[in-house]
């Protein structure tokens, strides 16, 4: 239908050129040549407008052309009545511009929908250089299988960041149903999650969800069908699939990637900043730990392989940003992170310290033996001294007994003499 409008517009412009030139010059050859030249130029511009003027639409150009033609016709009619040659050019310019503006307004609302053609409110570019945006500027959003199963589209729809109806192709719905009937429990759970997300979208009513039954029998791949549907309807594909995103962009189809949106909304982390990270598992490289931020961003921790299960402070060293996501490379702070090569000297030091402790224990044992020997010597010396003291005491006692015996003897002798 758009090609018909473009061709009809070119014919009308050439007719206007022919009649205007014929009226001024009264020469059919020159007028016909001018009309042919205008026709060729019009066809080139109109059918090449997708490259030259990508925002122009065929129905808009048709309405503007018809409006300008009616303006020229009105100017010709007024000119035949007034018959004032000096005003003819001004009349054609003023009424032609007025007719073009009226045609543009008609294309905006209600548009060719009154004749069963394209609807009003289309995306417009004023032919006189003034850009305007119609009420239906927002294009349809065509949902991919991955974005339905992911479920984040439900939260985004609630925030009203996406306008316009969400288009669910029937072939995408069939694919989700096949996944939900899979024998693999993981795939089956994913498919059922997708069906649940669709039911929630329809029940919420925060955004309109439409199902289109348009299909393409010439291909079986869902991605290829999505791209064809987007090109035919002028809609945008909403997906999480990185490969589909790239293929669609190569074919000139606009894509809304939720992963790209999520990466744009992630907090900014700069090299040199410190983070507190829970080390979840070991990385692929030697002595490398892996952790995650609250938003799911992967954090690679150098010298963190031995810290699995611990929360450590790390310093950001570098950041890698790709379309598939973001990775943050960090290094463990303090003595918590060390290379395996650095453990051997520590073990040697530990062994040396153990040897020193063993030597100290041996010295203590030697000192204990010497102490025991000295204590034994002191005890023997004390025993000898005690024996000597006892011997002297016994000697003293013997001498005392001898003295007593002598004294008793003297007393007895004295008593006998007295008698």
VONU-258638 format. One line per field, with one value per residue (C-alpha): z negated, x negated, y. Coordinates in steps of 0.25 Angstrom, whole numbers, padded with zeros to 4 digits. Example, Ala and Ser with C-alpha at 12.3 -4.5 7.8 and 13.67 -1.06 7.14 Angstrom:
Z (-0031	-0029)
X (-0049	-0055)
Y (-0018	-0004)
//
This chain:
Z (0000	-0003	0011	0017	0009	0013	0028	0027	0021	0032	0042	0036	0034	0049	0053	0044	0051	0065	0063	0056	0067	0078	0072	0071	0085	0093	0099	0098	0101	0090	0080	0083	0081	0068	0063	0067	0060	0048	0049	0049	0037	0029	0031	0027	0015	0011	0013	0007	-0005	-0014	-0012	-0010	-0020	-0029	-0037	-0026	-0023	-0010	-0015	-0021	-0008	0000	-0009	-0008	0007	0008	-0001	0007	0020	0014	0010	0024	0030	0021	0025	0040	0038	0030	0041	0052	0045	0041	0053	0046	0051	0040	0030	0036	0031	0017	0018	0022	0011	0000	0003	0007	-0007	-0014	-0006	-0010	-0025	-0024	-0018	-0029	-0039	-0033	-0032	-0047	-0051	-0046	-0035	-0024	-0034	-0029	-0015	-0021	-0020	-0030	-0043	-0048	-0059	-0051	-0054	-0045	-0040	-0036	-0021	-0024	-0034	-0047	-0054	-0061	-0069	-0068	-0079	-0074	-0073	-0082	-0074	-0078	-0086	-0081	-0093	-0091	-0098	-0107	-0112	-0115	-0123	-0130	-0137	-0138	-0128	-0138	-0147	-0136	-0131	-0146	-0146	-0132	-0126	-0114	-0106	-0096	-0095	-0097	-0085	-0087	-0075	-0074	-0070	-0083	-0091	-0085	-0088	-0102	-0103	-0097	-0107	-0118	-0113	-0113	-0120	-0126	-0139	-0138	-0124	-0129	-0141	-0132	-0122	-0133	-0139	-0125	-0125	-0139	-0135	-0123	-0132	-0142	-0131	-0125	-0139	-0144	-0133	-0135	-0120	-0108	-0103	-0090	-0083	-0068	-0060	-0048	-0044	-0034	-0028	-0020	-0033	-0046	-0054	-0064	-0064	-0049	-0050	-0061	-0052	-0040	-0049	-0054	-0040	-0035	-0046	-0050	-0064	-0074	-0079	-0094	-0097	-0106	-0095	-0092	-0078	-0074	-0078	-0069	-0057	-0058	-0059	-0046	-0039	-0043	-0054	-0067	-0080	-0094	-0102	-0117	-0120	-0114	-0123	-0135	-0133	-0131	-0144	-0152	-0162	-0157	-0163	-0160	-0162	-0175	-0183	-0194	-0195	-0205	-0197	-0201	-0194	-0188	-0181	-0175	-0161	-0149	-0151	-0162	-0176	-0170	-0177	-0172	-0178	-0174	-0177	-0181	-0167	-0162	-0156	-0157	-0165	-0162	-0175	-0173	-0184	-0189	-0186	-0200	-0206	-0201	-0211	-0217	-0215	-0212	-0208	-0194	-0185	-0171	-0161	-0148	-0141	-0128	-0122	-0111	-0105	-0112	-0126	-0135	-0142	-0153	-0156	-0171	-0180	-0194	-0205	-0216	-0219	-0216	-0202	-0198	-0187	-0189	-0186	-0198	-0207	-0206	-0213	-0224	-0226	-0226	-0237	-0244	-0244	-0248	-0260	-0263	-0263	-0272	-0281	-0282	-0285	-0296	-0301	-0301	-0308	-0318	-0320	-0322	-0332	-0339	-0339	-0345	-0355	-0359	-0360	-0368	-0377	-0379	-0383	-0393	-0399	-0401	-0407	-0416	-0420	-0423	-0431	-0439	-0441	-0446	-0456	-0461	-0463	-0471	-0479	-0482	-0486	-0495	-0501	-0504	-0510	-0519	-0523	-0526	-0535	-0542	-0544	-0550	-0559	-0564	-0567	-0575	-0583	-0586	-0591	-0600	-0606	-0609	-0616	-0625	-0629)
X (0000	-0011	-0017	-0004	-0003	-0018	-0015	-0002	-0009	-0020	-0009	-0001	-0014	-0018	-0003	-0004	-0018	-0012	0000	-0008	-0018	-0008	0000	-0013	-0020	-0008	-0018	-0014	-0028	-0035	-0023	-0024	-0039	-0038	-0027	-0035	-0047	-0039	-0033	-0047	-0052	-0040	-0041	-0055	-0053	-0040	-0045	-0059	-0053	-0056	-0071	-0070	-0059	-0057	-0046	-0037	-0025	-0018	-0004	-0010	-0016	-0003	0005	-0005	-0006	0010	0010	0000	0007	0020	0013	0008	0021	0027	0016	0019	0034	0032	0022	0032	0041	0032	0023	0012	-0001	-0010	-0002	-0002	-0015	-0012	0002	-0005	-0015	-0006	0006	-0003	-0010	0003	0008	-0004	-0002	0012	0009	-0002	0009	0018	0008	0006	0020	0029	0020	0023	0030	0043	0041	0036	0021	0010	0015	0013	0003	-0009	-0023	-0024	-0035	-0030	-0034	-0038	-0049	-0041	-0041	-0028	-0024	-0011	-0003	-0006	-0021	-0024	-0026	-0021	-0030	-0032	-0035	-0046	-0045	-0057	-0051	-0038	-0045	-0054	-0042	-0049	-0039	-0028	-0035	-0039	-0025	-0020	-0030	-0024	-0038	-0032	-0021	-0012	-0006	-0015	-0013	-0015	-0016	-0009	-0021	-0028	-0017	-0018	-0033	-0030	-0019	-0029	-0039	-0029	-0026	-0041	-0045	-0057	-0053	-0061	-0055	-0041	-0042	-0047	-0036	-0025	-0032	-0030	-0015	-0013	-0020	-0011	0002	-0003	-0005	0009	0015	0008	0013	0001	-0002	0005	0001	0006	0004	0001	0003	-0005	-0015	-0026	-0026	-0038	-0047	-0046	-0056	-0049	-0060	-0058	-0043	-0045	-0054	-0044	-0032	-0040	-0043	-0029	-0022	-0033	-0034	-0045	-0050	-0051	-0061	-0072	-0079	-0092	-0093	-0079	-0083	-0095	-0088	-0076	-0085	-0092	-0079	-0074	-0064	-0064	-0066	-0063	-0073	-0069	-0083	-0088	-0078	-0082	-0097	-0094	-0087	-0097	-0105	-0118	-0131	-0144	-0158	-0164	-0151	-0149	-0138	-0134	-0132	-0127	-0137	-0127	-0136	-0150	-0153	-0158	-0172	-0181	-0178	-0167	-0154	-0140	-0129	-0117	-0111	-0097	-0093	-0099	-0112	-0123	-0136	-0149	-0158	-0173	-0180	-0166	-0165	-0168	-0158	-0145	-0134	-0140	-0136	-0148	-0151	-0157	-0162	-0157	-0168	-0161	-0147	-0143	-0130	-0124	-0110	-0108	-0111	-0122	-0133	-0141	-0155	-0160	-0171	-0170	-0175	-0185	-0191	-0178	-0182	-0196	-0201	-0204	-0218	-0219	-0214	-0227	-0236	-0225	-0226	-0241	-0240	-0230	-0240	-0251	-0243	-0239	-0254	-0257	-0246	-0251	-0265	-0260	-0252	-0265	-0272	-0262	-0263	-0278	-0276	-0266	-0276	-0287	-0277	-0273	-0287	-0290	-0278	-0283	-0297	-0291	-0283	-0295	-0302	-0291	-0290	-0305	-0304	-0292	-0299	-0311	-0302	-0296	-0309	-0314	-0301	-0303	-0317	-0313	-0302	-0312	-0322	-0310	-0306	-0321	-0321	-0308	-0314	-0327	-0319	-0311	-0323	-0329	-0317	-0316	-0331	-0329	-0317	-0325	-0336	-0326	-0321)
Y (0000	0009	0008	0011	0024	0028	0025	0033	0045	0045	0045	0057	0065	0063	0067	0080	0083	0081	0090	0101	0101	0100	0112	0120	0117	0111	0101	0086	0081	0089	0086	0071	0071	0078	0068	0056	0062	0064	0050	0044	0052	0049	0034	0034	0042	0035	0021	0024	0031	0019	0022	0037	0040	0028	0035	0039	0030	0028	0032	0045	0048	0045	0054	0065	0064	0064	0077	0084	0080	0086	0098	0100	0098	0108	0118	0115	0118	0131	0135	0133	0142	0153	0153	0160	0154	0159	0152	0138	0134	0138	0131	0118	0119	0123	0113	0102	0103	0104	0092	0084	0087	0084	0070	0068	0071	0061	0050	0052	0051	0044	0040	0030	0021	0028	0021	0008	0011	0014	0019	0033	0038	0032	0036	0049	0058	0071	0073	0087	0083	0083	0070	0065	0053	0047	0040	0026	0028	0017	0004	-0010	-0018	-0033	-0042	-0053	-0067	-0063	-0050	-0057	-0068	-0058	-0051	-0037	-0032	-0033	-0023	-0014	-0013	-0010	0002	0007	0009	0001	0007	0002	-0012	-0025	-0034	-0049	-0057	-0070	-0077	-0072	-0077	-0091	-0091	-0088	-0099	-0109	-0105	-0107	-0121	-0125	-0138	-0130	-0125	-0112	-0109	-0112	-0103	-0092	-0094	-0094	-0081	-0074	-0078	-0073	-0060	-0058	-0060	-0050	-0040	-0042	-0041	-0029	-0020	-0010	-0012	-0018	-0032	-0036	-0050	-0049	-0062	-0057	-0068	-0071	-0085	-0083	-0084	-0092	-0084	-0075	-0064	-0063	-0062	-0051	-0043	-0044	-0040	-0028	-0024	-0025	-0018	-0008	-0013	-0015	-0028	-0030	-0041	-0046	-0054	-0048	-0055	-0051	-0037	-0036	-0043	-0034	-0021	-0026	-0027	-0013	-0017	-0010	-0018	-0015	-0024	-0025	-0030	-0017	-0009	-0016	-0014	0001	0002	-0006	0003	0008	0002	0009	0003	0005	0004	-0006	-0016	-0027	-0040	-0053	-0063	-0074	-0083	-0085	-0079	-0086	-0080	-0084	-0078	-0070	-0068	-0064	-0056	-0048	-0034	-0033	-0030	-0042	-0036	-0046	-0042	-0050	-0049	-0051	-0059	-0063	-0078	-0081	-0072	-0080	-0078	-0065	-0050	-0042	-0028	-0027	-0015	-0013	-0014	-0014	-0016	-0022	-0018	-0026	-0027	-0040	-0034	-0028	-0035	-0028	-0032	-0030	-0034	-0038	-0028	-0030	-0044	-0051	-0054	-0060	-0068	-0083	-0080	-0072	-0083	-0091	-0081	-0080	-0095	-0095	-0084	-0092	-0104	-0096	-0090	-0105	-0109	-0097	-0101	-0115	-0111	-0102	-0114	-0122	-0111	-0111	-0126	-0125	-0113	-0122	-0134	-0125	-0119	-0133	-0137	-0124	-0127	-0141	-0136	-0126	-0137	-0146	-0135	-0132	-0147	-0147	-0135	-0140	-0153	-0146	-0138	-0150	-0157	-0144	-0144	-0159	-0156	-0145	-0153	-0164	-0154	-0149	-0163	-0166	-0154	-0158	-0172	-0166	-0156	-0168	-0176	-0164	-0163	-0178	-0177	-0166	-0173	-0185	-0177	-0170	-0183)
//
